[in-house]
Amino acid sequence: MNTKDTMVSIGVDVSKRHLDVAVYPDAAVRRFGNDGAGLIACLDWLSAWPVDLVVMEATGRLHELAAGMLTAEGFAVAVVNPARVRYFARAKGRLAKTDRIDALVLAEYGAVMRPVPRTPVDEITRTLRQLVVRRRQLVELRAVETNRLNSRIEDTLDGLIGESFEATLLVLSAQITTVERRIDDHIQACQGLRKADGVMRTMPGVGPVLSQTILAEMPEIGQLTRKQIASLAGVAPINRDGGAFRGRRAIHGGRAYVRTVLYMATVAAIRCNPVVKHTYTALKQAGKPTKVAITACMRKIIVMLNAMVRDQKEWKMN
């Protein structure tokens, strides 16, 4: 069936080496390389259709090249949770799974569910994200090596082994310092990032790690409503009710690493930020569990930061 005069939805199944690209409702499928040359060929092929939306699953970092190039060429690109697509496929009775089938399911998912296209990420934000991710990787490596050393603390270490631990930790610490300096320089070189970073860090309890992580992983800060920013951070409570049953609210989804860093900052803010401390104390006195109180404080912090960046106003008690 030729539907090239009507808007179509595109599904892209991403793997390390290939992109399987499907068109809905035409059911045309082509395979391209997941590299620059492959994407140029893909863009040329897609030019034959009036594309409404391109849908691909979040696959670590494998989808970023394709999503970036397609977005740069003016396509509306939605990067979706793989679990949601599998639920959609099962609801349609499609249990088989191949790269071709997955691409077709993604294309139909886009046409039926209409996921929201992602906000295009500029080169400045993309570079900041890469630097922040690298710092996280180095910090995790240092923690692993430190734990290995501590697990042997009661053993008699051979001199070479002890020197190896010390040398590795020194190298990792030096690399972390270098990357952190590069992050600071990158933010200072961009007026928009510099202003947002400066505003957020005026809030007690918000340090460079949280501020830089938000700028890298949540560039939408300051552009969304309070409900949207809480949902994006994964700290919006989700109802679980049915009939007369009233289930416990829980948080789910959102950008996991932002939520992790936000949690650590919230624990510090409960001690040093009077507004957050008051919220936490009031909830505990009302009988709320500790996790519920901390989550509420996390939501309060991200909502306040969103408003501060939006209005370009520094922290004030009132």
MARDREN-909505 format. One line per field, with one value per residue (C-alpha): residue in one letter; residue number from 1; x, y, z. Coordinates in pm, 1 decimal, decimal comma, always signed. Example, Ala and Ser with C-alpha at 12.3 -4.5 7.8 and 13.67 -1.06 7.14 Angstrom:
res (A; S);
n (1; 2);
east (+1230,0; +1367,0);
north (-450,0; -106,0);
up (+780,0; +714,0);
END
This chain:
res (M; N; T; K; D; T; M; V; S; I; G; V; D; V; S; K; R; H; L; D; V; A; V; Y; P; D; A; A; V; R; R; F; G; N; D; G; A; G; L; I; A; C; L; D; W; L; S; A; W; P; V; D; L; V; V; M; E; A; T; G; R; L; H; E; L; A; A; G; M; L; T; A; E; G; F; A; V; A; V; V; N; P; A; R; V; R; Y; F; A; R; A; K; G; R; L; A; K; T; D; R; I; D; A; L; V; L; A; E; Y; G; A; V; M; R; P; V; P; R; T; P; V; D; E; I; T; R; T; L; R; Q; L; V; V; R; R; R; Q; L; V; E; L; R; A; V; E; T; N; R; L; N; S; R; I; E; D; T; L; D; G; L; I; G; E; S; F; E; A; T; L; L; V; L; S; A; Q; I; T; T; V; E; R; R; I; D; D; H; I; Q; A; C; Q; G; L; R; K; A; D; G; V; M; R; T; M; P; G; V; G; P; V; L; S; Q; T; I; L; A; E; M; P; E; I; G; Q; L; T; R; K; Q; I; A; S; L; A; G; V; A; P; I; N; R; D; G; G; A; F; R; G; R; R; A; I; H; G; G; R; A; Y; V; R; T; V; L; Y; M; A; T; V; A; A; I; R; C; N; P; V; V; K; H; T; Y; T; A; L; K; Q; A; G; K; P; T; K; V; A; I; T; A; C; M; R; K; I; I; V; M; L; N; A; M; V; R; D; Q; K; E; W; K; M; N);
n (1; 2; 3; 4; 5; 6; 7; 8; 9; 10; 11; 12; 13; 14; 15; 16; 17; 18; 19; 20; 21; 22; 23; 24; 25; 26; 27; 28; 29; 30; 31; 32; 33; 34; 35; 36; 37; 38; 39; 40; 41; 42; 43; 44; 45; 46; 47; 48; 49; 50; 51; 52; 53; 54; 55; 56; 57; 58; 59; 60; 61; 62; 63; 64; 65; 66; 67; 68; 69; 70; 71; 72; 73; 74; 75; 76; 77; 78; 79; 80; 81; 82; 83; 84; 85; 86; 87; 88; 89; 90; 91; 92; 93; 94; 95; 96; 97; 98; 99; 100; 101; 102; 103; 104; 105; 106; 107; 108; 109; 110; 111; 112; 113; 114; 115; 116; 117; 118; 119; 120; 121; 122; 123; 124; 125; 126; 127; 128; 129; 130; 131; 132; 133; 134; 135; 136; 137; 138; 139; 140; 141; 142; 143; 144; 145; 146; 147; 148; 149; 150; 151; 152; 153; 154; 155; 156; 157; 158; 159; 160; 161; 162; 163; 164; 165; 166; 167; 168; 169; 170; 171; 172; 173; 174; 175; 176; 177; 178; 179; 180; 181; 182; 183; 184; 185; 186; 187; 188; 189; 190; 191; 192; 193; 194; 195; 196; 197; 198; 199; 200; 201; 202; 203; 204; 205; 206; 207; 208; 209; 210; 211; 212; 213; 214; 215; 216; 217; 218; 219; 220; 221; 222; 223; 224; 225; 226; 227; 228; 229; 230; 231; 232; 233; 234; 235; 236; 237; 238; 239; 240; 241; 242; 243; 244; 245; 246; 247; 248; 249; 250; 251; 252; 253; 254; 255; 256; 257; 258; 259; 260; 261; 262; 263; 264; 265; 266; 267; 268; 269; 270; 271; 272; 273; 274; 275; 276; 277; 278; 279; 280; 281; 282; 283; 284; 285; 286; 287; 288; 289; 290; 291; 292; 293; 294; 295; 296; 297; 298; 299; 300; 301; 302; 303; 304; 305; 306; 307; 308; 309; 310; 311; 312; 313; 314; 315; 316; 317; 318);
east (+0,0; +142,0; +57,5; +331,3; +76,7; -24,2; +171,7; +354,9; +511,7; +866,8; +996,5; +1370,5; +1498,6; +1852,2; +2138,1; +2512,7; +2574,3; +2239,2; +1924,5; +1609,6; +1374,9; +1003,3; +727,1; +367,6; +118,3; +318,5; +502,5; +819,9; +1137,1; +1501,6; +1827,6; +2106,2; +2434,9; +2434,3; +2702,8; +2734,6; +2720,9; +2426,6; +2231,9; +2292,0; +2147,0; +1857,0; +1780,0; +1781,8; +1538,4; +1306,2; +1287,4; +1041,5; +775,2; +604,1; +723,4; +509,9; +706,8; +1012,2; +1006,8; +1299,2; +1366,8; +1612,4; +1911,1; +2181,1; +2389,3; +2337,5; +2042,8; +2202,4; +2376,1; +2059,5; +1836,6; +2076,0; +2110,2; +1737,4; +1655,2; +1914,2; +1745,9; +1414,7; +1240,6; +1026,6; +1197,0; +1049,6; +1278,9; +1052,2; +1073,1; +1123,7; +888,2; +597,5; +654,0; +660,4; +333,0; +184,8; +303,5; +157,8; -171,9; -179,0; -107,9; +239,4; +461,9; +730,7; +1037,1; +1289,2; +1459,7; +1216,1; +910,1; +1036,8; +1078,7; +724,0; +584,8; +767,3; +625,3; +270,3; +326,8; +415,2; +102,1; -132,2; +17,2; +162,9; +459,7; +588,9; +899,1; +1206,9; +1349,0; +1642,3; +1975,3; +2228,1; +2599,5; +2681,7; +2441,8; +2554,5; +2917,9; +2823,8; +2629,0; +2928,7; +3152,6; +2905,9; +2866,3; +3243,7; +3277,5; +3013,9; +3199,6; +3528,9; +3370,1; +3213,1; +3548,9; +3717,9; +3449,3; +3498,1; +3874,3; +3837,0; +3601,7; +3851,4; +4124,5; +3905,6; +3807,4; +4176,2; +4257,8; +4302,6; +4516,5; +4888,7; +4920,8; +5218,5; +5408,0; +5333,6; +4960,8; +4943,4; +5133,0; +4900,0; +4593,1; +4748,8; +4862,1; +4521,3; +4336,2; +4572,1; +4517,1; +4139,1; +4133,4; +4346,5; +4118,0; +3810,5; +3970,4; +4055,4; +3702,8; +3545,7; +3765,9; +3659,3; +3292,2; +3337,1; +3514,3; +3244,0; +2963,8; +3143,0; +3193,1; +2817,4; +2609,9; +2286,1; +2447,2; +2645,5; +2334,4; +2127,9; +2413,3; +2468,6; +2100,3; +2054,5; +2365,9; +2232,8; +1989,4; +2133,5; +2202,4; +2247,1; +2609,7; +2793,8; +2717,5; +2338,1; +2338,6; +2563,8; +2371,7; +2041,7; +2187,0; +2327,9; +2050,3; +1747,0; +1799,8; +1422,9; +1473,5; +1294,8; +1071,7; +816,0; +532,0; +579,5; +397,2; +595,8; +936,0; +845,6; +737,7; +1053,3; +1267,1; +1064,3; +943,2; +574,1; +361,1; +154,8; -191,1; -271,9; -645,3; -929,1; -1287,6; -1285,9; -916,7; -669,2; -312,3; +7,7; +143,1; +483,8; +728,9; +833,6; +1005,7; +1171,0; +1544,0; +1699,0; +2041,0; +1894,1; +1674,4; +1974,5; +2178,5; +1870,6; +1821,0; +2175,6; +2135,5; +1801,6; +1954,7; +2204,4; +1936,6; +1725,9; +2012,1; +2110,6; +1808,6; +1545,7; +1257,9; +1333,6; +1400,7; +1062,9; +885,0; +1062,7; +995,5; +626,3; +577,3; +755,1; +545,7; +236,4; +342,8; +475,6; +748,4; +1101,7; +1113,2; +784,3; +909,4; +1239,9; +1060,7; +831,3; +1138,2; +1298,9; +989,8; +991,5; +1356,8; +1322,9; +1005,4; +1177,8; +1484,3; +1262,3; +1093,7; +1427,7; +1576,8; +1257,3; +1245,0; +1625,3; +1589,0; +1832,9; +1730,9; +1529,8; +1377,1; +1041,4);
north (+0,0; +336,3; +608,7; +855,1; +1136,6; +1096,0; +1156,8; +851,6; +739,8; +603,0; +338,9; +291,4; -22,4; +56,0; -186,6; -131,1; -188,4; -139,9; +68,1; -108,7; +163,1; +97,4; +311,7; +298,0; +233,2; +135,0; -150,0; -72,5; -169,4; -97,8; -162,0; +96,0; +113,3; +288,7; +532,8; +855,2; +694,8; +476,0; +769,9; +976,2; +689,5; +664,1; +1034,7; +1004,1; +711,5; +890,6; +1192,6; +992,0; +1014,7; +1304,7; +1203,5; +1308,4; +1148,7; +927,9; +690,6; +497,2; +327,2; +456,5; +221,7; +362,4; +576,7; +370,1; +578,2; +920,0; +953,8; +865,9; +1082,5; +1375,5; +1362,6; +1314,7; +1603,0; +1824,6; +1750,7; +1878,1; +1549,6; +1528,3; +1249,9; +1075,6; +853,2; +621,7; +372,5; +20,2; -132,5; +78,1; -40,6; -405,9; -357,3; -202,6; -497,6; -751,2; -563,9; -598,4; -970,0; -947,0; -1174,8; -1245,5; -1026,5; -953,9; -631,9; -594,6; -660,2; -421,8; -143,5; -197,6; -198,8; +126,0; +288,8; +184,8; +288,2; +636,1; +661,4; +534,0; +661,7; +990,3; +1019,1; +1371,2; +1452,3; +1524,8; +1873,6; +1911,1; +1914,6; +2166,3; +2095,1; +2288,1; +2077,8; +1756,8; +1829,1; +1911,5; +1584,6; +1386,2; +1552,7; +1491,5; +1127,3; +1086,5; +1231,5; +987,3; +695,3; +799,6; +849,3; +503,0; +350,2; +519,3; +389,2; +34,4; +54,4; +205,3; -75,9; -332,6; -172,4; -153,8; -519,6; -609,7; -369,7; -649,9; -856,5; -823,2; -659,3; -726,7; -403,8; -412,9; -461,9; -172,4; +52,6; -51,5; +52,2; +385,3; +459,2; +373,5; +589,6; +880,6; +856,0; +837,7; +1133,8; +1337,0; +1250,1; +1349,0; +1684,1; +1743,2; +1662,1; +1878,8; +2169,8; +2116,6; +2114,2; +2444,0; +2601,5; +2479,3; +2626,6; +2957,6; +2988,2; +2973,4; +3263,5; +3063,1; +2777,8; +3017,6; +3210,4; +2898,5; +2738,2; +3052,5; +3086,4; +2723,2; +2718,4; +3004,2; +2755,3; +2602,5; +2233,3; +2266,5; +2215,1; +2190,0; +1820,6; +1864,2; +2190,4; +2055,3; +1727,6; +1912,6; +2133,7; +1830,0; +1575,9; +1805,0; +2104,5; +2167,0; +2324,1; +2658,2; +2582,0; +2344,9; +2363,5; +2239,7; +1914,7; +1855,2; +1913,6; +1685,1; +1412,4; +1454,9; +1413,1; +1107,9; +1251,7; +1293,2; +1047,6; +804,9; +697,6; +327,6; +324,7; +104,5; +97,2; +129,3; +37,1; +316,3; +207,6; +369,4; +642,0; +576,2; +748,0; +589,4; +675,0; +1005,0; +1059,5; +818,1; +973,3; +1319,4; +1160,6; +985,9; +1307,0; +1500,2; +1250,6; +1303,1; +1681,8; +1662,7; +1473,4; +1759,0; +2027,1; +1882,3; +1978,9; +2318,0; +2458,5; +2601,3; +2570,4; +2208,0; +2124,3; +2269,9; +2062,8; +1744,7; +1804,4; +1881,2; +1563,0; +1349,0; +1501,1; +1417,5; +1052,0; +1020,0; +758,1; +889,9; +795,8; +975,3; +1289,5; +1286,7; +1235,7; +1529,4; +1742,3; +1626,3; +1739,8; +2073,4; +2136,0; +2057,6; +2268,4; +2562,1; +2529,5; +2524,6; +2849,1; +3012,7; +2936,1; +3041,0; +3377,4; +3415,5; +3487,3; +3379,2; +3194,3; +3381,2; +3253,0; +3415,8);
up (+0,0; -96,4; +153,1; +66,8; +41,3; +409,1; +727,7; +857,9; +1184,8; +1188,6; +1428,8; +1477,9; +1651,5; +1770,3; +1819,7; +1846,9; +1475,0; +1302,8; +1284,3; +1167,3; +1040,9; +983,0; +834,8; +963,4; +808,8; +498,1; +681,0; +483,4; +674,1; +591,6; +779,3; +805,1; +990,1; +1326,7; +1215,0; +1019,4; +676,4; +771,8; +907,1; +593,7; +389,2; +636,7; +605,9; +227,8; +244,9; +487,9; +256,9; +44,1; +319,3; +496,7; +843,5; +1139,4; +1424,9; +1478,3; +1776,5; +1923,9; +2255,1; +2513,4; +2480,5; +2703,9; +2468,8; +2152,4; +2033,1; +2083,1; +1746,2; +1555,2; +1775,3; +1747,3; +1368,9; +1310,4; +1544,6; +1372,4; +1039,1; +1172,8; +1261,4; +1574,5; +1774,4; +2079,3; +2288,9; +2487,1; +2772,6; +2625,4; +2883,5; +2758,0; +2403,3; +2515,2; +2705,4; +2391,0; +2179,1; +2422,9; +2430,3; +2050,8; +2084,1; +1929,7; +2132,1; +1871,3; +1891,6; +1615,0; +1508,4; +1218,5; +1434,7; +1704,1; +1448,6; +1318,3; +1674,1; +1751,5; +1438,4; +1529,8; +1892,1; +1769,3; +1557,1; +1829,2; +2155,9; +2026,8; +2267,5; +2324,8; +2114,9; +2319,9; +2353,7; +2112,1; +2296,1; +2170,3; +2141,4; +2459,8; +2669,0; +2498,3; +2587,9; +2947,0; +2969,8; +2846,6; +3105,7; +3389,2; +3286,3; +3278,0; +3627,9; +3751,4; +3593,3; +3751,8; +4094,4; +4071,6; +3971,9; +4267,2; +4503,0; +4371,2; +4415,9; +4763,6; +4865,7; +4740,4; +4947,7; +5258,6; +5221,8; +5247,6; +5528,6; +5781,6; +5546,0; +5517,5; +5178,4; +4960,5; +4897,3; +4527,4; +4586,9; +4831,5; +4592,0; +4309,8; +4510,2; +4603,6; +4248,1; +4102,0; +4355,0; +4289,9; +3914,0; +3952,3; +4192,9; +3954,5; +3664,4; +3866,1; +3951,1; +3584,7; +3465,5; +3740,0; +3635,7; +3273,6; +3379,3; +3564,8; +3266,9; +3028,2; +3240,6; +3289,0; +2913,0; +2845,3; +2975,7; +3002,6; +3194,6; +3412,6; +3519,0; +3590,3; +3784,0; +3988,6; +4073,2; +4181,1; +4398,3; +4613,1; +4769,6; +5090,1; +5031,2; +4655,1; +4558,0; +4227,6; +4172,1; +4186,6; +3992,0; +3716,3; +3697,1; +3653,5; +3379,8; +3198,1; +3244,6; +3276,3; +3043,4; +3062,3; +3408,5; +3426,8; +3127,1; +3281,8; +3531,5; +3888,5; +3809,3; +3490,4; +3653,7; +3946,3; +3705,0; +3496,5; +3807,2; +3909,0; +4241,4; +4159,9; +4362,7; +4154,1; +4269,0; +4312,8; +4381,6; +4264,7; +4385,3; +4762,6; +4777,0; +4842,7; +4779,7; +4892,1; +4666,0; +4514,9; +4283,8; +3957,8; +3630,9; +3554,5; +3513,8; +3756,4; +3800,8; +3865,9; +4132,2; +4291,3; +4316,5; +4430,4; +4713,6; +4844,7; +4824,1; +5005,0; +5297,2; +5332,3; +5283,9; +5566,3; +5798,6; +5653,6; +5465,9; +5706,2; +5457,6; +5370,5; +5735,8; +5834,8; +5568,2; +5676,7; +6048,5; +5989,9; +5787,8; +6047,7; +6327,3; +6122,4; +6132,0; +5777,1; +5715,8; +5669,4; +5299,5; +5233,4; +5409,4; +5219,2; +4886,9; +4961,6; +5034,3; +4706,8; +4520,5; +4702,4; +4613,9; +4242,4; +4218,5; +4390,3; +4168,1; +3860,3; +3972,3; +4059,5; +3718,6; +3540,2; +3718,9; +3745,0; +4117,1; +4384,1; +4698,2; +4959,6; +5280,6; +5208,2);
END
